[in-house]
Amino acid sequence: MKAVFIFLLGLLIFGLTMFAWIWLNALGCGMNPTGCKHFTIAWTDWEALQFFIPTFALGAGLMVWGVMLRRRSK
């Protein structure tokens, strides 16, 4: 049960971080004075992405840890 909780916590953190990153990109597109019809996720924009990398890594790490705990318990 502990492994499942850790995995779900990691999934939640990773998912919320992805949502925040997409929201930030959409907000930037909406603030464009020339307007935009669609937005793209700017993975090359290091200035903003550097704030999201730690939480992406934390979420991914917790998911891996949860999977490893689950395999160890079987």
C-alpha positions as CSV (number, residue, x, y, z in Angstrom):
1,M,0.0,0.0,0.0
2,K,2.9,2.4,0.8
3,A,4.3,1.8,-2.7
4,V,1.0,2.7,-4.4
5,F,0.7,5.9,-2.3
6,I,4.2,7.0,-3.2
7,F,3.6,6.3,-6.9
8,L,0.3,8.2,-6.8
9,L,1.9,11.1,-5.0
10,G,4.6,11.2,-7.7
11,L,2.0,11.0,-10.4
12,L,0.1,13.9,-8.8
13,I,3.2,16.1,-8.5
14,F,4.3,15.3,-12.1
15,G,0.8,15.9,-13.4
16,L,0.3,19.2,-11.6
17,T,3.7,20.4,-12.8
18,M,2.8,19.5,-16.4
19,F,-0.5,21.4,-16.0
20,A,1.3,24.4,-14.6
21,W,3.8,24.4,-17.5
22,I,1.0,24.1,-20.1
23,W,-0.9,26.9,-18.3
24,L,2.1,29.1,-18.3
25,N,2.7,28.6,-22.0
26,A,-1.0,29.3,-22.8
27,L,-0.9,32.4,-20.6
28,G,2.2,33.6,-22.5
29,C,0.4,33.0,-25.8
30,G,-2.7,34.9,-24.6
31,M,-0.6,37.9,-23.6
32,N,0.9,38.1,-27.1
33,P,-0.2,41.5,-28.4
34,T,-0.4,40.2,-32.0
35,G,-2.7,37.4,-30.9
36,C,-2.3,33.7,-31.4
37,K,-4.7,30.9,-32.4
38,H,-2.8,28.0,-30.8
39,F,0.2,27.7,-28.5
40,T,3.1,25.3,-28.4
41,I,5.0,24.1,-25.3
42,A,8.3,25.9,-25.4
43,W,10.7,23.2,-24.1
44,T,13.6,25.4,-25.2
45,D,12.6,28.3,-23.0
46,W,15.1,27.6,-20.2
47,E,14.3,30.8,-18.2
48,A,10.9,29.5,-17.3
49,L,11.6,25.8,-17.5
50,Q,14.3,25.9,-14.9
51,F,11.6,26.5,-12.2
52,F,9.7,23.4,-13.3
53,I,12.6,20.9,-13.7
54,P,12.9,20.2,-9.9
55,T,9.2,19.3,-9.5
56,F,9.3,17.2,-12.7
57,A,12.3,15.3,-11.3
58,L,10.6,14.9,-7.9
59,G,7.5,13.5,-9.4
60,A,9.3,11.2,-11.7
61,G,11.6,10.1,-8.8
62,L,8.7,9.3,-6.6
63,M,7.0,7.3,-9.3
64,V,10.2,5.2,-9.9
65,W,10.6,4.7,-6.2
66,G,7.0,3.5,-5.9
67,V,7.4,1.0,-8.7
68,M,10.7,-0.3,-7.2
69,L,9.0,-0.7,-3.8
70,R,6.2,-2.6,-5.4
71,R,8.5,-4.9,-7.3
72,R,10.5,-5.5,-4.1
73,S,7.4,-6.5,-2.1
74,K,6.4,-9.2,-4.6
